[in-house]
Amino acid sequence: MKEIELNIKDKTEISVKQKKQVEKQLVGDIIPHNGHTIWKINNETLEIEKAKYINTAYIVGGENKKEILVIDGFTYISALKKDTALKKFHKGENGGKNIDRDPLKL
């Protein structure tokens, strides 16, 4: 009986130690064109798959942006098809819209 009680206490202590703080950091912006998909490309093997989004709360009356789950060693590119995403990857482009940050400056 005493051995079982000790094992339960050890397990709860381990689960508490494993919690860690998660910090978000802005890596960059990709604003895809209409109909484009965000593709995730492995930098070493060049495997391509669709990027996964993080579920965020919907804010009424505010700006709601989708967040991509960013993983080290991958590049994220906006394109219609996988083939086009790979071409943009080799050119060094991200495929997003070009936004003029300061439209009044000449």
C-alpha positions in Angstrom: 0.0 0.0 0.0 2.8 2.5 0.8 4.6 1.8 -2.4 1.5 2.6 -4.5 1.0 5.9 -2.6 4.6 6.9 -3.3 4.3 6.2 -7.0 1.3 8.5 -7.3 3.1 11.4 -5.6 6.1 11.0 -7.9 4.0 11.1 -11.0 2.2 14.3 -10.0 5.6 16.0 -9.3 6.9 15.1 -12.7 3.9 16.4 -14.5 4.1 19.8 -12.7 7.8 20.2 -13.7 7.1 19.6 -17.4 5.0 22.8 -17.8 6.9 25.6 -19.4 6.2 29.1 -20.6 5.5 29.6 -24.3 6.5 32.9 -25.8 5.3 34.2 -29.2 7.7 36.1 -31.5 6.8 37.8 -34.8 9.0 36.2 -37.4 7.5 37.9 -40.5 4.4 38.6 -42.5 3.2 36.8 -45.6 0.0 38.2 -47.1 -1.1 35.6 -49.7 -2.8 36.5 -53.0 -6.5 35.5 -53.4 -6.7 31.7 -53.7 -3.2 31.0 -52.6 -2.2 28.5 -50.0 0.7 28.7 -47.6 3.2 25.9 -48.2 5.8 24.6 -45.7 9.1 23.5 -47.4 11.8 21.5 -45.6 15.1 23.3 -46.2 17.1 20.1 -46.4 14.9 17.5 -48.1 12.7 19.9 -50.1 9.5 18.1 -49.0 6.4 20.3 -49.5 3.2 20.2 -47.5 0.5 22.6 -46.4 1.3 24.8 -43.4 -0.7 24.3 -40.2 -2.5 27.1 -38.5 -2.7 27.9 -34.8 -6.3 28.2 -33.5 -6.7 31.7 -32.2 -9.7 33.3 -30.5 -12.1 35.4 -32.6 -12.2 39.0 -31.5 -15.4 40.9 -32.4 -14.7 44.3 -33.9 -10.9 43.7 -34.1 -8.5 42.5 -36.7 -8.3 38.7 -36.8 -5.2 37.3 -38.4 -4.5 33.6 -38.9 -1.2 32.5 -37.3 1.0 29.8 -38.8 2.7 27.2 -36.6 6.4 28.1 -37.4 9.0 25.3 -37.1 12.7 25.8 -37.4 14.3 24.3 -40.6 11.2 25.1 -42.7 10.5 27.9 -45.2 6.9 29.2 -45.7 5.8 30.3 -49.2 2.4 31.5 -50.6 1.5 29.8 -54.0 -1.3 28.1 -55.8 0.4 24.8 -56.3 3.3 22.8 -54.8 5.4 23.2 -58.0 5.0 26.9 -58.0 6.0 27.1 -54.3 9.2 25.1 -55.1 10.1 27.5 -57.9 9.6 30.5 -55.6 11.7 28.8 -53.0 14.6 28.5 -55.4 14.3 32.1 -56.4 14.3 33.2 -52.7 10.7 34.7 -52.8 7.9 34.2 -50.3 5.1 34.7 -52.8 3.1 37.2 -50.8 1.7 40.5 -51.8 4.1 43.5 -51.8 2.7 46.0 -49.4 3.9 49.6 -49.5 4.6 50.4 -45.8 4.8 54.1 -46.4 2.5 55.1 -49.3 3.2 58.9 -49.0 6.9 58.6 -49.4 8.3 59.0 -52.9 
